[in-house]
Each structure stands twice: as C-alpha cells, then as structure tokens.
C-alpha cells in the first residue's frame, strides 16, 4: 500500500477485500452446515493459513487418528473387563454346580444319585443337540 494515495483511491480496494472475505465466510458457513468436518480440514483457508496450521501440527487426520486410538484403547479396556467378568461368573457358576452336586450326593442314595446324573447328562445332551440345530438352521444356505 502506498502512503501517498488518497483515501478515495484506496476505498475500492478496501471494499473489494471486505466483499472477498464476506464471500469466503459465506462459503465457509455453507460448507460447515453441509459437512462439519470441512471446518477441521482447513481447505477453506488460504495457503499461508494452511501452512501455519501444518507447522503448528494441526492436522485433521492426526485428530481423527488420535480419536480412533483413544476409542480403540477404550474398547480393549472394556473387552478385557468383560472377559474378566465372564471368567469370574463362569468360575462362580462352576463352583456352585460342584457344591450342588456334592450336596446332592450326600442327600441321595447311590441309586438316586446315579439316576440324577444320568438325567443331567441326558438334559445336557439334548441342550447341545438343540443348540447345534439352532445354529445350523440360522445360517444362510450355501451356494
């Protein structure tokens, strides 16, 4: 800008700059309403502004990657907690079953206990057959 120019000559340049930035902000607002991630990409910024964002280490892909990594760590933590809970529940249920069988053995005669164990084995055999039938009937036909 030359200091010796009168304000009247500079006014059109100022008006054009204001108009230009007004249009730029209008486009930015439309893009943001259509795709909020567009604001993070910095595509609406000028080359110099994009360079400063890059130099300052703001990269949308980095933000997305860090968010993915944080989500993955949370999922792994939840999965580990769930597995521990299921192991604990399984151990508790197995312990309860074993104590029940010992108690039954003490309460029943030998013949009654034998019949009980045969009935339990038959029950679990039928349950496995039903489970197998259910899982194979739910699968889509091959081919």
Secondary structure, 3 states (H helix, E strand, C coil): CCCCCCHHHHHHHHHHHHHHHHHHHHHHHHHHHHCCHHHHHCCCCCHHHHHHHHHCCCCHHHHHHHHHHHHHHHHHHHHHHHHHHHHHHHHHHHHHHHHHHHHHHHHCCHHHHHHHHHHHHHHHHHHHHHHHHHHHHCCCCCC
